[in-house]
Amino acid sequence: MSRVGKQPVPVPSGVTATVSGQQCAVKGPKGQLSVEVHPSIRVSLDDNQLVVTRPSDAPEHRALHGLTRALVANMVVGVTDGFRKSLELRGTGYRAQLQGQSLLLNLGFSHPVVIAPLDGATFEVETQTLVHIVGIDKQVVGQQAALVRRVRPPEPYHGKGVRYVGEYVRQKAGKSRV
């Protein structure tokens, strides 16, 4: 049995989970999320725990088992605590600021770059070089962070660009002079 899939997902107090057919919905203090479960996978609510089961040990069912359990667990975590991705800007003159709900980035281009938030994600600018993306849906938060990083990914010679906090960027050697 799947190591991830066989673990039940505990539903904390203050969170309500409902399962109707193939639709699993979770409502908590931060909001509400739902996911459509694959027809071969079953999700049931047993004494404040969401249990995911599969019909057989076929490779497809095993993969869907762990995936479904992870999606349900991420929904529970999202509506209770939420998710956050942090990005840092490295480079001379690189800075970020909020412009309404949008993020205004100065990244060495001839023009500032304005990024509108996806539905379910919000920007927080702690300092001019540190941006947080916050939301309840893990997938939306990760997608938004990837879209911001894609504007100017870190380059390998000086490390300038937008990177995740704690991301290691391997530095290449520059020109060698004899």
Backbone as ProteinMPNN parsed JSONL, in Angstrom:
{"seq_chain_A": "MSRVGKQPVPVPSGVTATVSGQQCAVKGPKGQLSVEVHPSIRVSLDDNQLVVTRPSDAPEHRALHGLTRALVANMVVGVTDGFRKSLELRGTGYRAQLQGQSLLLNLGFSHPVVIAPLDGATFEVETQTLVHIVGIDKQVVGQQAALVRRVRPPEPYHGKGVRYVGEYVRQKAGKSRV", "coords_chain_A": {"N_chain_A": [[0.839, -1.176, 0.0], [0.383, 2.337, -0.536], [2.655, 4.51, 0.987], [2.176, 7.183, 1.494], [-0.519, 7.454, 0.767], [-1.948, 5.741, 2.502], [-2.071, 6.945, 4.977], [-4.315, 8.553, 7.115], [-6.015, 11.719, 6.793], [-6.037, 14.081, 9.204], [-8.739, 16.051, 10.405], [-8.776, 19.149, 11.659], [-10.165, 20.935, 14.54], [-12.609, 23.407, 13.904], [-12.548, 23.205, 11.215], [-14.454, 22.096, 8.52], [-15.23, 19.237, 6.712], [-16.538, 17.901, 3.728], [-17.801, 15.224, 1.835], [-19.084, 14.368, -1.184], [-20.074, 12.195, -3.434], [-17.775, 12.282, -5.976], [-16.667, 14.63, -5.237], [-14.752, 16.497, -3.048], [-14.786, 18.661, -0.393], [-13.473, 21.282, 1.618], [-13.774, 23.414, 4.348], [-12.64, 26.191, 6.137], [-11.138, 28.481, 8.568], [-9.703, 30.243, 6.912], [-10.806, 30.074, 4.405], [-12.4, 28.36, 1.627], [-11.979, 25.291, -0.072], [-12.067, 22.953, -2.792], [-11.914, 19.732, -4.398], [-11.997, 17.671, -7.29], [-12.235, 14.296, -7.25], [-10.581, 11.476, -8.682], [-12.486, 9.036, -10.506], [-11.978, 6.336, -9.773], [-10.923, 6.368, -7.236], [-11.669, 6.521, -3.778], [-12.899, 8.682, -1.28], [-13.466, 9.072, 2.113], [-15.158, 10.193, 5.073], [-14.319, 9.59, 8.249], [-14.839, 9.646, 11.609], [-13.687, 12.447, 12.095], [-11.523, 12.255, 10.331], [-10.138, 12.157, 7.107], [-10.172, 9.594, 4.849], [-8.456, 7.956, 2.314], [-8.97, 5.626, -0.211], [-8.1, 2.927, -2.471], [-9.0, 0.924, -5.348], [-7.424, -1.241, -6.297], [-4.092, -2.73, -6.674], [-2.965, -1.73, -8.96], [-0.618, 0.056, -11.002], [-1.508, 2.623, -11.867], [-3.633, 3.155, -10.082], [-2.239, 3.119, -7.678], [-0.579, 5.362, -7.968], [-2.511, 7.421, -8.186], [-3.662, 7.189, -5.692], [-1.794, 8.118, -3.71], [-1.469, 10.715, -4.724], [-4.075, 11.828, -4.512], [-4.479, 11.763, -1.736], [-2.465, 13.534, -0.943], [-3.359, 15.91, -2.163], [-5.775, 16.337, -0.771], [-4.804, 16.608, 1.841], [-3.267, 18.939, 1.516], [-5.294, 20.757, 1.033], [-6.557, 20.852, 3.531], [-4.493, 21.874, 5.145], [-4.168, 24.32, 3.849], [-6.62, 25.752, 4.311], [-6.462, 26.072, 7.031], [-3.859, 27.065, 7.863], [-2.664, 28.219, 5.585], [-0.547, 28.971, 2.706], [2.804, 29.959, 1.842], [5.179, 31.472, -0.224], [8.442, 32.654, -0.609], [10.312, 35.136, -2.24], [13.42, 36.471, -3.324], [15.087, 39.388, -4.486], [17.968, 39.878, -6.281], [20.456, 42.009, -7.209], [21.848, 45.0, -8.564], [19.941, 47.802, -8.024], [17.602, 46.384, -8.276], [14.293, 46.062, -7.341], [11.157, 45.807, -5.577], [7.697, 46.688, -5.371], [4.409, 47.29, -4.093], [1.553, 47.901, -6.097], [-1.374, 48.821, -5.76], [-3.148, 45.899, -5.91], [-1.353, 44.616, -7.477], [2.037, 43.638, -8.38], [4.893, 45.56, -8.69], [7.81, 45.48, -10.419], [11.201, 46.354, -10.628], [13.691, 45.403, -12.552], [16.065, 45.839, -13.935], [15.377, 46.108, -16.57], [14.358, 48.188, -19.378], [11.979, 49.146, -18.637], [9.489, 49.132, -16.032], [8.151, 46.085, -14.646], [4.919, 44.869, -14.389], [3.004, 42.716, -12.462], [0.075, 40.997, -12.258], [-1.907, 39.58, -9.647], [-2.778, 36.087, -9.414], [-6.022, 34.496, -9.136], [-6.735, 33.884, -5.823], [-4.22, 34.273, -4.808], [-2.032, 36.496, -3.104], [0.139, 39.342, -2.906], [2.854, 40.241, -0.776], [5.039, 42.695, 0.25], [7.878, 42.738, 1.945], [10.462, 43.924, 2.275], [12.287, 46.03, -0.047], [13.539, 44.13, -1.539], [12.484, 41.676, -0.922], [9.874, 39.513, -1.387], [6.714, 38.16, -0.646], [4.475, 35.558, -1.433], [1.215, 34.765, -0.84], [-1.408, 32.52, 0.025], [-4.294, 30.263, 0.007], [-4.405, 28.048, -1.579], [-2.178, 25.676, -2.525], [-1.168, 25.069, -5.064], [-1.805, 27.337, -6.622], [-0.331, 29.319, -5.298], [2.304, 28.387, -5.694], [2.396, 28.47, -8.519], [2.098, 31.219, -8.981], [4.443, 32.185, -7.776], [6.326, 31.005, -9.476], [5.722, 32.337, -11.855], [6.504, 34.949, -11.222], [9.242, 34.573, -10.753], [10.046, 33.788, -13.262], [10.263, 36.117, -14.753], [12.818, 37.279, -14.452], [15.023, 35.048, -14.147], [17.594, 33.701, -11.929], [20.908, 34.365, -12.956], [23.866, 32.521, -13.975], [26.43, 33.648, -13.64], [26.809, 35.985, -12.075], [24.754, 35.718, -10.311], [22.571, 37.345, -10.291], [19.114, 38.256, -10.222], [15.737, 36.965, -9.801], [15.042, 34.91, -7.148], [14.084, 31.992, -5.217], [13.801, 32.186, -1.663], [16.536, 30.949, -0.003], [17.28, 29.362, -2.114], [19.795, 27.71, -3.947], [22.121, 28.905, -6.181], [24.146, 27.821, -8.626], [27.352, 28.959, -9.249], [29.126, 29.936, -12.122], [32.454, 29.926, -13.418], [34.042, 32.89, -14.469], [35.512, 34.592, -17.317], [38.809, 33.478, -17.885], [41.96, 34.88, -17.452], [45.082, 34.882, -18.95]], "CA_chain_A": [[0.0, 0.0, 0.0], [1.138, 3.574, -0.622], [3.007, 5.056, 2.302], [1.5, 8.467, 1.641], [-1.961, 7.29, 0.625], [-2.612, 5.009, 3.584], [-2.194, 7.779, 6.171], [-5.529, 9.374, 7.103], [-5.811, 13.165, 6.94], [-6.84, 14.568, 10.338], [-9.479, 17.295, 10.197], [-8.718, 19.847, 12.949], [-11.385, 21.629, 14.955], [-12.771, 24.651, 13.16], [-12.551, 22.88, 9.793], [-15.49, 21.135, 8.158], [-14.97, 18.536, 5.453], [-17.689, 17.203, 3.187], [-17.535, 14.376, 0.678], [-20.324, 14.011, -1.874], [-19.691, 11.59, -4.707], [-16.341, 12.441, -6.26], [-16.298, 15.989, -4.852], [-14.313, 16.637, -1.659], [-14.709, 20.086, -0.069], [-12.977, 21.591, 2.956], [-14.03, 24.809, 4.692], [-11.956, 26.535, 7.368], [-11.115, 29.9, 8.894], [-9.104, 31.064, 5.856], [-11.559, 30.003, 3.157], [-12.969, 27.082, 1.235], [-11.368, 24.658, -1.234], [-12.644, 21.667, -3.155], [-11.193, 19.02, -5.452], [-12.705, 16.575, -7.935], [-11.431, 13.094, -7.08], [-10.656, 10.52, -9.79], [-13.602, 8.101, -10.255], [-11.602, 5.051, -9.175], [-10.445, 6.589, -5.866], [-12.743, 6.851, -2.837], [-12.555, 9.475, -0.098], [-14.546, 8.976, 3.093], [-14.952, 10.927, 6.318], [-14.526, 8.698, 9.388], [-14.512, 10.309, 12.876], [-12.773, 13.578, 11.911], [-10.37, 11.915, 9.502], [-10.426, 11.85, 5.718], [-9.457, 8.376, 4.488], [-8.429, 7.745, 0.872], [-8.782, 4.208, -0.534], [-8.0, 2.617, -3.895], [-9.62, -0.378, -5.61], [-6.479, -2.334, -6.565], [-2.678, -2.356, -6.631], [-2.503, -1.353, -10.295], [0.253, 1.233, -10.908], [-2.286, 3.861, -11.992], [-4.362, 3.362, -8.837], [-1.262, 3.45, -6.628], [-0.169, 6.753, -8.159], [-3.638, 8.293, -7.862], [-3.92, 7.076, -4.257], [-0.922, 9.07, -3.015], [-1.765, 12.058, -5.214], [-5.34, 12.297, -3.942], [-4.273, 12.011, -0.31], [-1.66, 14.758, -0.826], [-4.216, 17.051, -2.503], [-6.714, 16.546, 0.337], [-4.031, 17.126, 2.982], [-2.904, 20.325, 1.219], [-6.483, 21.588, 1.213], [-6.774, 21.032, 4.971], [-3.46, 22.8, 5.617], [-4.421, 25.628, 3.251], [-7.718, 26.483, 4.949], [-6.131, 26.356, 8.426], [-2.667, 27.905, 7.997], [-2.326, 28.898, 4.342], [0.771, 28.695, 2.155], [3.61, 31.147, 1.576], [6.45, 31.32, -0.938], [9.198, 33.894, -0.508], [11.254, 35.379, -3.322], [14.319, 37.592, -3.083], [15.621, 40.014, -5.678], [19.39, 40.175, -6.132], [20.992, 42.771, -8.324], [21.908, 46.421, -8.296], [18.749, 48.518, -8.452], [16.431, 45.509, -8.34], [13.404, 46.313, -6.214], [9.741, 45.488, -5.768], [6.748, 47.441, -4.567], [3.014, 47.008, -4.406], [0.81, 48.939, -6.805], [-2.707, 48.262, -5.565], [-2.98, 44.466, -5.661], [-0.311, 44.117, -8.378], [3.436, 43.742, -7.969], [5.692, 46.349, -9.618], [9.196, 45.037, -10.298], [12.27, 46.995, -11.392], [14.68, 44.331, -12.629], [17.125, 46.156, -14.88], [14.862, 46.309, -17.921], [14.125, 49.599, -19.673], [10.643, 49.457, -18.161], [9.08, 48.3, -14.89], [7.285, 44.951, -14.964], [3.766, 44.796, -13.496], [2.443, 41.371, -12.435], [-1.211, 40.929, -11.565], [-2.003, 38.316, -8.9], [-3.753, 35.085, -9.811], [-7.113, 34.35, -8.171], [-6.345, 33.066, -4.676], [-2.862, 34.615, -4.36], [-1.787, 37.912, -2.825], [1.54, 39.708, -2.739], [3.277, 41.033, 0.37], [6.412, 43.162, 0.061], [8.453, 42.991, 3.265], [11.448, 44.962, 1.972], [12.325, 46.238, -1.493], [14.113, 42.963, -2.208], [11.886, 40.454, -0.401], [8.456, 39.45, -1.742], [6.029, 36.949, -0.215], [3.23, 35.239, -2.115], [0.418, 34.113, 0.192], [-2.715, 32.056, -0.416], [-4.73, 29.024, 0.643], [-4.244, 26.95, -2.531], [-0.745, 25.467, -2.717], [-0.852, 25.092, -6.484], [-1.879, 28.72, -7.091], [0.807, 30.042, -4.714], [3.502, 27.962, -6.409], [2.329, 28.975, -9.889], [2.351, 32.66, -8.945], [5.872, 32.361, -7.503], [7.053, 30.641, -10.691], [5.524, 33.4, -12.84], [7.336, 36.093, -10.835], [10.645, 34.187, -10.936], [10.3, 33.656, -14.695], [10.549, 37.425, -15.345], [14.28, 37.385, -14.5], [15.607, 33.978, -13.331], [18.975, 33.997, -11.551], [21.886, 33.987, -13.972], [24.906, 31.731, -13.316], [27.749, 34.277, -13.523], [26.832, 36.874, -10.909], [23.663, 35.343, -9.421], [21.531, 38.368, -10.291], [17.798, 37.834, -10.673], [14.726, 36.643, -8.793], [15.212, 33.525, -6.692], [13.39, 31.624, -3.988], [14.63, 32.349, -0.472], [17.221, 29.705, 0.312], [17.656, 28.65, -3.334], [21.215, 27.744, -4.252], [22.399, 29.119, -7.593], [25.52, 27.413, -8.878], [28.095, 30.005, -9.939], [30.113, 29.519, -13.093], [33.659, 30.757, -13.453], [34.039, 33.857, -15.563], [36.649, 34.452, -18.22], [40.11, 33.391, -17.219], [42.977, 35.639, -18.169], [46.38, 34.226, -18.838]], "C_chain_A": [[0.887, 1.243, 0.0], [1.43, 4.112, 0.771], [2.31, 6.382, 2.552], [-0.006, 8.251, 1.686], [-2.638, 6.628, 1.793], [-2.771, 5.828, 4.853], [-3.486, 8.586, 6.101], [-5.175, 10.854, 7.312], [-6.66, 13.642, 8.106], [-7.493, 15.908, 10.003], [-9.506, 18.029, 11.532], [-10.042, 20.524, 13.289], [-11.431, 22.988, 14.256], [-12.784, 24.439, 11.655], [-13.653, 21.86, 9.552], [-15.17, 20.555, 6.793], [-16.233, 17.816, 5.024], [-17.273, 16.42, 1.95], [-18.876, 14.0, 0.077], [-19.946, 13.495, -3.263], [-18.188, 11.677, -4.898], [-15.841, 13.837, -5.891], [-15.941, 16.012, -3.367], [-14.104, 18.119, -1.381], [-14.277, 20.256, 1.382], [-13.198, 23.078, 3.196], [-13.399, 25.093, 6.045], [-11.937, 28.023, 7.593], [-10.552, 30.785, 7.784], [-9.862, 31.018, 4.54], [-12.061, 28.605, 2.892], [-12.293, 26.599, -0.036], [-12.091, 23.355, -1.535], [-11.834, 21.066, -4.287], [-12.088, 17.906, -5.979], [-11.787, 15.358, -7.907], [-11.632, 12.174, -8.279], [-11.733, 9.48, -9.491], [-13.208, 6.783, -9.593], [-11.146, 5.173, -7.723], [-11.623, 7.018, -5.003], [-12.178, 7.642, -1.655], [-13.737, 9.385, 0.845], [-14.153, 9.722, 4.357], [-15.31, 10.01, 7.476], [-13.974, 9.358, 10.651], [-13.37, 11.329, 12.754], [-11.468, 13.217, 11.216], [-10.856, 11.62, 8.093], [-9.547, 10.679, 5.313], [-9.595, 8.17, 2.981], [-8.146, 6.264, 0.623], [-8.756, 4.027, -2.039], [-8.546, 1.21, -4.132], [-8.628, -1.528, -5.796], [-5.051, -1.824, -6.451], [-2.117, -2.052, -8.01], [-1.652, -0.083, -10.181], [-0.501, 2.561, -11.011], [-3.034, 4.168, -10.696], [-3.426, 3.73, -7.698], [-0.824, 4.9, -6.732], [-1.281, 7.723, -7.766], [-3.949, 8.296, -6.371], [-3.102, 8.109, -3.485], [-1.202, 10.507, -3.424], [-3.016, 12.624, -4.555], [-5.193, 12.613, -2.462], [-3.48, 13.299, -0.107], [-2.506, 15.993, -1.146], [-5.189, 17.371, -1.374], [-5.987, 17.129, 1.546], [-3.636, 18.58, 2.748], [-4.098, 21.257, 1.34], [-6.723, 21.866, 2.689], [-5.75, 22.018, 5.535], [-3.728, 24.214, 5.094], [-5.514, 26.408, 3.954], [-7.447, 26.753, 6.427], [-4.97, 27.341, 8.542], [-2.369, 28.734, 6.755], [-0.91, 28.541, 3.903], [1.466, 30.0, 1.818], [4.875, 30.745, 0.845], [7.131, 32.671, -0.879], [10.224, 33.966, -1.626], [12.144, 36.549, -2.94], [14.869, 38.087, -4.402], [17.076, 40.352, -5.413], [19.875, 40.866, -7.39], [20.943, 44.244, -7.985], [20.676, 47.108, -8.87], [17.511, 47.66, -8.569], [15.567, 45.78, -7.115], [11.968, 45.999, -6.601], [8.906, 46.401, -4.901], [5.341, 47.073, -5.003], [2.396, 48.196, -5.114], [-0.643, 48.481, -6.822], [-2.554, 46.807, -5.156], [-1.813, 43.887, -6.459], [1.075, 44.352, -7.809], [4.201, 44.479, -9.055], [7.156, 46.014, -9.392], [10.096, 45.886, -11.183], [13.433, 46.023, -11.397], [15.742, 44.586, -13.692], [16.666, 46.251, -16.318], [14.668, 47.806, -18.147], [12.779, 50.071, -19.152], [10.353, 48.628, -16.911], [8.12, 47.203, -15.347], [6.171, 44.895, -13.923], [3.166, 43.4, -13.615], [1.159, 41.401, -11.616], [-1.3, 39.593, -10.83], [-3.037, 37.384, -9.514], [-4.871, 35.047, -8.772], [-6.666, 33.428, -7.048], [-4.935, 33.342, -4.186], [-2.782, 36.117, -4.128], [-0.303, 38.131, -2.616], [1.725, 40.471, -1.438], [4.721, 41.411, 0.133], [6.952, 43.553, 1.431], [9.509, 44.087, 3.175], [11.455, 45.121, 0.459], [12.859, 45.023, -2.236], [13.54, 41.644, -1.709], [10.374, 40.487, -0.611], [7.898, 38.117, -1.258], [4.756, 36.793, -1.04], [2.438, 34.346, -1.173], [-0.923, 33.701, -0.401], [-3.079, 30.761, 0.284], [-4.559, 27.819, -0.272], [-2.763, 26.814, -2.874], [-0.342, 25.573, -4.185], [-0.842, 26.526, -7.02], [-0.695, 29.523, -6.567], [2.101, 29.673, -5.442], [3.538, 28.466, -7.832], [2.635, 30.459, -9.933], [3.831, 32.942, -8.689], [6.699, 32.044, -8.746], [6.912, 31.72, -11.763], [6.361, 34.633, -12.515], [8.808, 35.777, -11.096], [11.014, 34.14, -12.413], [10.65, 34.986, -15.363], [12.057, 37.631, -15.478], [14.858, 36.287, -13.606], [17.061, 34.272, -13.002], [19.949, 33.514, -12.621], [23.126, 33.407, -13.293], [26.245, 32.433, -13.113], [27.853, 35.201, -12.324], [25.73, 36.54, -9.911], [22.548, 36.356, -9.37], [20.217, 37.797, -10.797], [16.855, 37.598, -9.51], [14.887, 35.182, -8.435], [14.366, 33.287, -5.454], [14.331, 31.838, -2.816], [15.222, 30.988, -0.121], [17.634, 28.917, -0.917], [19.149, 28.809, -3.594], [21.387, 27.885, -5.764], [23.874, 28.83, -7.811], [26.217, 28.469, -9.727], [29.097, 29.419, -10.902], [31.322, 30.429, -12.991], [33.559, 31.696, -14.651], [35.205, 33.597, -16.487], [37.936, 34.338, -17.422], [41.141, 34.094, -18.085], [44.326, 34.986, -17.914], [47.475, 35.216, -18.555]], "O_chain_A": [[2.018, 1.201, 0.485], [0.546, 4.16, 1.626], [1.9, 6.676, 3.675], [-0.69, 8.805, 2.547], [-3.803, 6.918, 2.065], [-3.539, 5.44, 5.733], [-3.724, 9.251, 5.093], [-4.162, 11.183, 7.93], [-7.887, 13.615, 8.018], [-6.874, 16.782, 9.397], [-10.188, 17.586, 12.455], [-10.922, 20.665, 12.44], [-10.399, 23.627, 14.05], [-13.006, 25.383, 10.897], [-13.774, 20.879, 10.286], [-14.877, 21.281, 5.843], [-16.918, 17.198, 5.839], [-16.492, 16.898, 1.127], [-19.711, 13.387, 0.741], [-19.552, 14.26, -4.143], [-17.421, 11.193, -4.066], [-14.703, 14.186, -6.205], [-16.738, 15.593, -2.527], [-13.318, 18.767, -2.071], [-14.662, 19.48, 2.256], [-12.854, 23.907, 2.353], [-13.592, 24.335, 6.995], [-12.632, 28.765, 6.9], [-10.89, 31.967, 7.718], [-9.602, 31.826, 3.649], [-12.142, 27.771, 3.794], [-12.056, 27.376, -0.961], [-12.66, 22.729, -0.641], [-11.161, 21.773, -5.037], [-12.834, 17.279, -5.227], [-10.694, 15.384, -8.473], [-12.73, 12.102, -8.831], [-11.886, 9.077, -8.338], [-14.033, 6.173, -8.913], [-10.998, 4.155, -7.047], [-12.475, 7.789, -5.444], [-11.125, 7.312, -1.11], [-14.88, 9.594, 0.438], [-12.971, 9.865, 4.671], [-16.482, 9.684, 7.667], [-12.771, 9.6, 10.749], [-12.258, 11.11, 13.235], [-10.427, 13.814, 11.491], [-11.855, 10.926, 7.9], [-8.322, 10.751, 5.415], [-10.698, 8.203, 2.436], [-7.198, 5.709, 1.178], [-9.299, 4.837, -2.791], [-8.555, 0.39, -3.215], [-8.954, -2.674, -5.486], [-4.818, -0.648, -6.171], [-0.903, -2.112, -8.205], [-1.941, 0.77, -9.343], [-0.164, 3.518, -10.315], [-3.065, 5.319, -10.258], [-3.768, 4.552, -6.848], [-0.707, 5.593, -5.721], [-1.03, 8.725, -7.097], [-4.444, 9.291, -5.842], [-3.652, 8.882, -2.701], [-1.179, 11.412, -2.59], [-3.017, 13.765, -4.092], [-5.721, 13.617, -1.984], [-3.784, 14.074, 0.799], [-2.382, 17.015, -0.471], [-5.406, 18.539, -1.053], [-6.496, 18.039, 2.201], [-3.664, 19.38, 3.683], [-3.94, 22.421, 1.707], [-7.055, 22.991, 3.062], [-6.105, 22.9, 6.316], [-3.536, 25.191, 5.818], [-5.362, 27.609, 4.177], [-8.13, 27.582, 7.028], [-5.082, 28.345, 9.245], [-1.866, 29.851, 6.871], [-0.167, 27.89, 4.638], [0.823, 31.014, 1.544], [5.561, 29.801, 1.238], [6.496, 33.708, -1.071], [10.914, 32.99, -1.923], [11.69, 37.505, -2.311], [15.092, 37.306, -5.327], [17.391, 41.034, -4.437], [19.715, 40.355, -8.498], [20.094, 44.684, -7.209], [20.403, 47.005, -10.066], [16.452, 48.171, -8.933], [16.051, 45.733, -5.984], [11.615, 45.935, -7.778], [9.339, 46.836, -3.834], [5.112, 46.612, -6.121], [2.673, 49.349, -4.781], [-1.091, 47.837, -7.771], [-1.898, 46.512, -4.157], [-1.335, 42.794, -6.155], [1.268, 45.148, -6.89], [4.169, 44.076, -10.218], [7.687, 46.233, -8.303], [9.789, 46.112, -12.354], [14.093, 45.833, -10.375], [16.262, 43.641, -14.285], [17.489, 46.457, -17.21], [14.798, 48.6, -17.215], [12.468, 51.261, -19.216], [10.908, 47.542, -16.747], [7.375, 47.375, -16.311], [6.438, 44.876, -12.721], [2.854, 42.944, -14.715], [1.156, 41.778, -10.444], [-0.82, 38.579, -11.335], [-4.043, 37.83, -10.065], [-4.687, 35.517, -7.649], [-6.257, 32.296, -7.307], [-4.487, 32.705, -3.233], [-3.384, 36.906, -4.856], [0.422, 37.225, -2.203], [0.862, 41.254, -1.041], [5.548, 40.546, -0.155], [6.545, 44.561, 2.007], [9.455, 45.068, 3.917], [10.717, 44.43, -0.243], [12.652, 44.899, -3.443], [14.07, 40.585, -2.047], [9.68, 41.36, -0.09], [8.525, 37.072, -1.433], [4.052, 37.766, -1.31], [2.923, 33.296, -0.752], [-1.505, 34.419, -1.215], [-2.29, 30.219, 1.057], [-4.566, 26.682, 0.2], [-2.166, 27.726, -3.444], [0.718, 26.113, -4.502], [0.044, 26.886, -7.794], [-0.114, 30.322, -7.302], [2.901, 30.549, -5.77], [4.6, 28.853, -8.319], [3.353, 30.917, -10.821], [4.41, 33.833, -9.31], [7.67, 32.742, -9.036], [7.861, 31.993, -12.497], [6.873, 35.292, -13.42], [9.541, 36.624, -11.605], [12.155, 34.418, -12.781], [11.268, 34.993, -16.428], [12.523, 38.11, -16.512], [15.156, 36.54, -12.439], [17.708, 35.027, -13.728], [19.831, 32.397, -13.126], [23.417, 33.761, -12.151], [27.129, 31.868, -12.469], [28.87, 35.206, -11.629], [25.76, 37.025, -8.78], [21.667, 36.265, -8.516], [20.204, 36.954, -11.694], [17.139, 37.983, -8.376], [14.872, 34.314, -9.308], [13.982, 34.217, -4.744], [15.543, 31.685, -2.964], [14.499, 30.004, 0.038], [18.288, 27.883, -0.778], [19.698, 29.905, -3.475], [20.861, 27.08, -6.533], [24.741, 29.504, -7.255], [25.731, 28.831, -10.798], [29.841, 28.505, -10.548], [31.221, 31.567, -12.533], [33.051, 31.324, -15.709], [35.816, 32.528, -16.456], [38.123, 35.019, -16.413], [41.179, 33.914, -19.302], [44.647, 34.594, -16.792], [48.638, 34.83, -18.43]]}, "name": "protein", "num_of_chains": 1, "seq": "MSRVGKQPVPVPSGVTATVSGQQCAVKGPKGQLSVEVHPSIRVSLDDNQLVVTRPSDAPEHRALHGLTRALVANMVVGVTDGFRKSLELRGTGYRAQLQGQSLLLNLGFSHPVVIAPLDGATFEVETQTLVHIVGIDKQVVGQQAALVRRVRPPEPYHGKGVRYVGEYVRQKAGKSRV"}
